[in-house]
Amino acid sequence: MSRHPSDDDLVSRAKKGDQDAWRELYVAHAGRLNVWLASLRLVDPSTGADDVAAEAWLTAARKITGFSGDSSAFAGWLFGIARNIAMNARRRSVRRATSPYATDAENTLIWGITEDASSGVAGEDSVRRLLARLPRREAETVACLDVVGLDIATTARALGISQTAVRVAHHRALGRLRKLLPP
């Protein structure tokens, strides 16, 4: 493995897999990295600064051959890796709506805890497909009354039509749906 001209001896040895060099780099930077990560708002509470730091060190070990610089520049490179990992963990957490709190069957009103909706996905898909085959007003009426659970008066206000028009559209929609569904 060729040595980059700007690499100092410690980085060059780390690139060759020298465990003593990695130990020295770790001693020089690990404490500051953990303190910095713990102070960031980017770190998701369910992940933790220690987890992000560990992943950053593993990533640095895998990508060290592409790094060029001395041991002090290594700190900036390592912190950049850790920041990217923390941001990705945060995004993943937001997308998956994870929470560090345990669910409690008796107390379901814990903030941030949501039910697993994956079991209803197939049913929701078939409902969407059926509603797509109805005229717009009828589909909106069925969605408000039967899917969302609104009453007739609220549905009328939401759709900007009379309560009688809601009843008629709902009746027609149910008739069409009966014809679309298998016996």
N, C-alpha and C positions, 0 to 999 in steps of 0.2 A: 504494500500500500504506500503510495507516494505521500510525502509530507508537503503540505501547503506552506509556502514561504512565510505566511503570517501566523502560522500555528506556533504556540510556544511548546516547550517540552512536555508539559502536563497534558495538554490537549492531544498532542501527537501520540503520547503513550496511551491515552484513553481510546483513541481511534484504533489502536492495535489490540485493544481488549485487556490492557493492563489493569488488574483489579485494584492495585495500590493507587493508580492515577484516578480511577473512579471514586475510590474512598476519599481521596484528597478533595476532589471536586464536590463530593457530597458534603463533606465537613465544611467546606468553604461557603456553600450556597443553600443547603437544605433548611437551616433554621430561618434564614431570611425569607425563603420561598414560602414556608408554612405560615409565618407571621403575615406576610403580604396577602396570601390567599385567604386567610381567616378574616382579614379586614375588607376584602372585596365584597361588594353586594352581588357580584356575578355568581358566586358559589351557591349552588342550591343546597338548602338545609338537609335534604335527604342524601346528598352526595358527600359533603364534608370536604374541608380543605386538605386533610391527610390523603383522602382518596384521589383528589385531583393532583396533588403533588406526586404521589406514587405513579400515577399514569403519566405525568410529565417526565419523570425520570426514565420510565420504560421507553417512552417515545424518543427521548433524547438518546438513549442507548442504541435504539434502532437507526436513528438518523445522524449519528455523530460523524459518519464518513462524509456527509454533505456539508458539515459545518466548517467554516474557515475563520479563524481568529484565535485570540489568546484566551487565557482562562478568565479574564475579567469580561471579555465580550461574550463568553459562554453564559454568564449570568443573564444578560439581556436576552439571549437566544432561548435559554431555559424558561425564563419568566414569560416570554412570548408564547411558548408552547403551552405553558400552564394556563395562561389567560385564554387561549383558544379552546383548550379542553374544558375550562370552567364555563365559557360561553356556550359551548355545544351541550354540556350537561344541563345548563339552565334552559336552553331551548327545548331539549328533549323532555325535561321535566314539565315545562309549560304545555307542550303538545300532549303529553300523556297524562297530565293532571295528577302527577304523583304527589304523595304527601308523606312526611316522615312520621305521621301519627298513626297508631294502630286503629283499626276499625273496631267499633264496639256495637254488638248486636242490640244491646238494650238502649244505647244512646246514639241514635242515628242522626242527631242534629249537630254533630261535630262539623265545624266549618272546614271546608276544603275536601271533605269526603264525598265522593259521588258513587252512585251505584254503577255496576258494570253493565253497560248497555249493549254489549256484544251479542247477547242472546236474542235481542229484538231486531237485529239488523236485517235478517232475512225476512221477517214479517213486515218491517218498514219498507223494504224494497218492493215487496209485492203490493203493499198498499199504494205506494207511489206510482207503480205501473198501472194499477187499476184506476186511480184518480186521474192519471194522464189521459185516459181514454174517455173521460167525461167532459162535457162542456165546462168552460171555466167557472161559471157561477155555481153550477152543481158541485163541482170538485171543491171549490172554496167552502161551500155550505157543509159538505160532508166532513171536510177537514176541520172546520170549526166545531161542529156538533159532535161528531163521532171520534175524531182523532184527538183533538185538543180537549174536548169536554165542556165547551162553552154552552150556555143556555141560549134559547131562541132570541131573547131580547138583546143579549150581548152580541150574538152573531149578527143580528140585523144592524146594530150600531157599527160593528167592525166592517161590515161589507157595504154599508150605506144603502141598504134596501129595507123594505118594510118587513114586519114579522110574518105577514102572510106570504110574502115572496120567499122568505126563508123556508117556511113550511112546504110550499109548492116545490121549490128547487130541491129540497131534501127528499120529498116524496118521489119526484122524477128520478133523482140520482139513485135512490135505493132500487127503483124498478129497473134501471139500466144495469146496475151492478148485479142484480139477480140473474140477468140474462148473460152477463159476462162470466160469472162463476160457474164451475162445473156443478152438476146436481149433487 
